[in-house]
Amino acid sequence: EGSKQLQACLEMQEQLFGGLSPELLPVLQLQVELLRRSRKFSEAEGVCQRALGICGAAFGPADVQVAVWKNQLAQVVRQAGRLTDAQSLAQEALAMLQGQLGSEHPRVAAQLMMLGQLAAQQGKQAAAEQTFRKALQVYQTVSGLHHPDTFNCLTSLVSLLRGAGKANHALPLAQRCLAVKKKSLGELHPDTAASMQVVADVMLDLGR
């Protein structure tokens, strides 16, 4: 039902604005989300390619919107299990974002996080760690030590290091996460308790 409604809405907008108008992009975004939830990855990929064509024609081939949709395509391809293709697309999106926004921008950090996750999924632990650390550096610079994005990046890095058997490297980062939560939320907050548990788990990994 939702798919039929979206298609009807898209056809109406096509009649109003034409098939290459950026006005279609919000509906195309909804279509991609619906198709991903339905695991119709080939169709979702086609919608992403159409959106990329619209963005390239309207804004230029290196615009931020092109990078956003290239990243969307990377997410679809990743969900379909084509990790190497997803990594290439995500890397292209990163280069575009850095070219348009500079190296120190939250979108750049988020893109680095995605690349780190892709590397980890492929068992490339060293590359994943390096990329997460780059993302962390950007988040710390642009968002500050206590921003949720910085904390989430720290948490991901702790998890990666633990999985790689580097508990000794994970411990100071886990303790830093705990200090951030204590300062921002207080010692009795559930999120602080969760961070305390992570520190305890890492210490157990180390046999303490």
N, C-alpha and C positions, 0 to 999 in steps of 0.2 A: 504493500500500500504506500509506504513512504517513498519507495523508489518511483512509483508511478506519479506521485505528486511532484517530486523533484523534477522528473522528466517534463511534466506539463509546465512547470514553472520555467524551466530552461528554454523550452520551445517558445514560450511567451516572450521571454527576454530576447531571444534570438530575433523574433519578429520586430521587437521594438528597437533594438540597438545594433543588430547584425551579428553574424557568427564569430567575429573577431574582436568584439568589444570587451574591455576589461570589466564591464558591468556584469559579465557572466561569471567572473571568478568566484564570488561567494557561493553561488549555487554549485559550481564545479567542486569547490572544497567540500561541501556537504555530500555531494555524490561520492567523492573519494572516501570520506569517512564511513558512509553507509556500505560501500562495496568492500572496504577493509573489514568491517565488522562481519560481513557475510562471507569473508574469505574468497571474494571474487577478485583475485589479485591481477589477473590479466586485464579485466575491464577497468580496474582502478588505475593500472599503468597507462592505459589508453587515455583516460581522462586527464591524468597528469601531463601526458605528452601534449594534449590539446591546450591545456592551460599554459604550458611552457611556450607553445607557439604564439598564443595570444600575448603573453607578457613580452616575449622577444620583439614582436611586431609593434607593440604599443610603447614600450619603455626602453628598448635597446637590449642587446644580447648579454650585457654584463650588469644589468640592473639588479638591485636587491630583490625585487619580486621574482626575477628569474631564479636567483639563488634559493629563495624560499620554496619555489615549486620544484626545483631540482632536488632539494632536500626532502620534500614530500614524496617525490618519486623514489628517492633512496630508501625511505621508510617503507614504502610499499614493496619494493624489491627485497629489502631485508626481511620483511614479514613472510615473503614467499620463499625465503631460504637461500636466496642468491646473494650471499654475503660479499663475495668479491666484487660483483657489479654494484652492490650498495655502497661499498667502500669507495669505489671510483667516483660515483655520483656525489657522495658526501664530501669527498676531497675537492671536487670541482666547485661545489657550493661554498666550501670554506674559502677557496681562493677568491671567488667572487665577493664574498662578504668582506674579506680582508681588504680587497681592492677598493670597495665602496665605503666601508666603515672604519677602516684601520684595524690594527691588530688588537687593540684594547677596547673591546665592545662586548656587551653581554651576549649578543647573537653569535659573535665569534666564539666565545667561551662555550656556549651551548652546542655549537657545531663541533668543537673539539671534544666535548663530552660524548657526542654521538659516535665520532670516529674512535674514541677510546673504547666505547662499548662494542663496536664492531670488531676492533682488534682483539678484545678479550674473547668474544664469541668464536673467533678463529684460532684461539689458543696462542695468540701473539702477546704474551704477558708483558714483555719488556716494552713493546711499542705502546700497549695500552697504558702502562704506568707512566711512561713519558708524556703521553697525550693528556692523561688526566692531570698530571702536574702542571702542564702548560695551561689547561683550563682553569685550574685552581689559582694560578698566578694572575690570570686575567680577572677572574671573579674578585680576588682580593683587591686588585687595583681599582676596578671600576665600581664594585658593589660594597666593598668593605668586609672586615673579618666576620661580622655578625649577621650578614645577609643570608636568608634561607638558601639562595643559590650556592653561596660559598660553602655553607654547611652540607648541603646535599652532595656537592663535589667532594668534600672531605670524606663523607660517609662512603661514597662509591670507591674512593681510593683506599680507604681502610679495608673494605670488603675485598677488593682486588688483591691487596697485599696479603691478607690472611689466606685467600685461596691459593696464592702462589707460595705459601709457606714462609712468608716474610713477616712473621708476627712481631719481630723485634723492630721492624720499620713501621708496622701498623700501630704499635702501642702509643708512641708520642702523638700521632695524629688522632687516635681515638681519645686520648686524654685532652687534646685540644678541642675536639668536638664537645666533650663533656664540659669544659670550661666555658665554651660559648653558650651552651644551653643553660648552665647555672647563672651566668650573668644576664642573659636575655629573658629567661623564663622563671628563674628561681629554682631552689633545690627540690621543691615538692611537686613540680610539674611532671606529668606522665612522660613527656619527651625527654626531660632530664633523666628520669629513671631509666628510660630505654638506652640513653647514652651511657649511663653507669653500667648497665648490663653488658654493653659492647666492650667497655674497658675490662670488665671482669672476664668476659669470654676470651679476649686477647691475652690476658694474663694467664688464663688457664692453658691457652695454646703454648705459652712459654714455660709452663710447668710451675707457675708461682702459686 
